[in-house]
Amino acid sequence: MAVKCRKGRVHDFRILKEDRPAIHPEIKKLMDSGYQGVGEIYSNTEIPKKKTKNNPLTKEDKAHNHQLAKKRIGVEHVNRRCKIFRIVKETYRGKHKNYSKTWNIIAALVNIRFAE
């Protein structure tokens, strides 16, 4: 799958909702709490439980969140490896038409370098 980019500041979940890439229903999708409501779009998703003002998390919810975080840590490490290239941290000064190409090259470099 290629990296999807939009002009300006757009949340990843909005891009996901607009593009709706075809993901096989049997594939388990592990999301962070920024993707609340993704279960309505895709089946077999797992997101952490969030506490509310009147409903604190139970021990089971905390354990669920901890197990999910342990599964997702690999994804966060890949995000960090992409951020080493600083395209995320700093203002992109190239032409916008090349932004998506640049991201795809960075993703390919990270995949090649850290393939396990």
N, C-alpha and C positions, 0 to 999 in steps of 0.2 A: 504494500500500500504506500502511496506517495504521501509526502507531507502536504497538508492543506494550509494555505495562508490567506489572509484577508488584509485589505488596506485599513490601516488604523488599528485601534485597540478593540479587539473582538474576542470574547471569551471562547475557550475551546468547546464548551458545551453548546454554544450557539452555532458554531461551525458544524458540530456533530448533528444537531437537530436539522439544520438546513440541508446538509449534504446527504445524510442518512446512508452512509456506506453499507453495502451488503456484508453482514457478518453472520456466519453460520450460527444458527440458534443453539447448537450444542457446545460452542466455544464459551467458556466461562469468562465473563467480563468483570474485572476488578477495577472499581472506580474510587476516587476520593470523594469527600463530602461536597465538593463543588458541582457534582453531577446529580444532585437530588432530582428525582423524577425520570431518570434514564430508564427505569424499569418499565415505564409506559411505552417506550420506544423499542427497547430490546429485551428479550427474555434472557434468563440465566445471568443476571447481573448481581453484583454484590457491592454494596456501599456501606460505609460505617454508620452506625446509629448516632443520632445527634440528641443531645440533651436539650430540654426546653426549660423555661422558667419554672413551670409547675411539675415537670416530670424529669427528675434526675436519672442518670443512667444506672441500671442495675449491674450487679457483678457479672451477670451473663452477657449483658451488652458490652461492658468493658472488655471482657474476655474475647468476645466476637471482634471488636475493633482492634484488639491487640493481634489476634491471629490474622486478620486482614492486612494490617500494617506489615506483618512479617512476610506475607506473600507479595506485597506491593513494593517492598524495599528495592528489589532489582530494577523496577521501572524508574524509581527515583534516582538510582545510580546512573542509569542511562541518561536521564534528564541532565544530571550534573555534568556528565561527560560532554553533552552537547553544549552546555553553557561555557565550557572551557574556551570554545571558539568565540565567545563574547558577542555573538549576533543577537542574543537575547538581552544581554545586560545593557548594551549601548545603543545609541541611535544608529539605525542602519543608514549609511550614507551612499549606498549604491542606488541604481535605478530600481524602482519597485518591480518592474517586470522580471528582474533577475532575483528577487528575494526568495521566491519559491525554489528556483534552481539552486540557489546558495544553500538553502535548508536541506534539500535533497542530497547535495554533495556532502554536507556535514554529517547527515544521517548515515550515508554510505561509509564515510571515513570512520565514524564511531563503530559501525557494524563490523567493518574489516578489522579494525584495531582491537576490539574487545570481544570478538567472536569466541565463544567458549565451547 
